[in-house]
């Protein structure tokens, strides 16, 4: 979803200076699917309800699929839980996180979950200005939030000066890598990356952003967001949401040899919704990598809006090798 634009107090800008570093991701997996990729999607959504149901984050945990997704009630975005035995048929378990304290009253959602030993770590966006927070759980239902945000907006003049959002976290080697959206003073949305040893203390890449908006007429000329990253065939790959000038959203594909220097895959046509329910918006990818395909849960809507009231629902598609 798009970041709401708020005024940033001077103190907030100072607190956003944070830590910066030069780094690269470990070498990508040499096996797995090879490009070019072919997209197929189920015609019907797999999860819906309420005003909007979007931003899935799907993991395998204790033998089941858990989906921490965003639910909009007309005023506030919450994180809700659903579970499944196959990733296709879901049972809703209710809301598990809502905004409180420094998070304000608008959002505690749009997050990224991974299993860390016997716990679930869940990074999500909240606050004014928008920041990234961390919560932990042993079952997906009861959560303990870290007291403070774990990623703040950047300093004056930076690409993420006005907000950080859309976290997507992977583990590679001995580190966590956070791909996220930064909002600058001109309201441009571009993508950045940060590194952490523990998931709570992050160093942003000194040379952020890692991917710029597209040129005139491109499907992502109005902004980028919601990255989802994996590796195969010796390359790091990223699905991301691109916003057009008319606020239609499509999924683009970018690639990198080191996870830092990215370029769009010119052979890949951005993924557009093909059904009535997702004809205007397809966004929010989250991935499961298997030996034969990349399963992609995504958000879709039939209203071209940058944030909510899309009639949002969650769908399921796959990327397969065309070779």
Phi, psi and omega in degrees: 000159179289155177273129171294142184265120179240158173285141182254122176291156182302320180296323179294321179295319179297319182291344183274001184298315172058201181246145180230152181204163171257128181202171172220159176285157175298166178305141180290159177299135182279334180270197177087190184295144178246145177287164001285155183260149178241134184258135172224140181227147173294145183289331184250150176294156179256349179206132182204177178131154179073193179292310177217138171233111189215185170052057177293147167226107190251132176223160168265130182210123180052043173082003181230163170271132173245139180235110173264104188240166182264134181233124181254128184258010183102345179225323190224144171266128177242161168263127178242164184240137168227154177229163187201153174270339185231357182082357181249325182246117192246145171246122179286141180241005175097175179286141181239340178219135175224157183293143177202158178060229183298343183288347180078209184234010187258314188210135164219075190198199177057056191244186182221124182246144168217155176273128179236103187056243183254023178232162170252126170261135182226114176264135184215167181255148182193168168092177182218102002290166185292129180229171180251129182245170181227134172231154183228148183209152175260353182218356182086354182253311179259128187235147172242119180272141167298147187294322186241162173301151178260342174224124182255162170302157182280179182286173180308127178088358182277167182289343180239032182300324186260358177165153174232135186204186175053051181294141170220115189247135172234161170250132179216127186065231181255018186226161169264144175233127182251116172262135189207169177261134174248142178244126180259183185293339177270008179069021175279138178250119179226173189253143177224177180218149176224161183234147180210149175272336186232358180086353182245331182244116191243145170244122178283149175296130184298330184264011176310149006278162181262346177212128182267166176293156180285170180281180182304131179087352180285159180289349180236028182286345182257359177149158178239155176190175169051060178287150174220125196237140171210174178229144173195157177055033177075016184225145168273134182240149179221118163275138179214160178270130174248137179254129176273174180292341178263009178069017164289147181236140181224161177260120175260169180232130176235162183220158183203146176272339184233002181078003184241315181259111188246149172218150177292145174279108186291344181272356187251121175279130179308140184280123177247153176293140183249357182246166181300324186285338181234025187291335182259330185222130165224125195203185167057048183289146168222146197239151162229122181268125176239170181298336187246346183196165172253112177279134184230114169269140186213162174266149178215156179204162181252013176234129180279088181229146184280350186224297185214183184060043178265355197060043189295138175220166183250130179245177181223129176223178178222147166255129177234159177286136178277352182283000000 
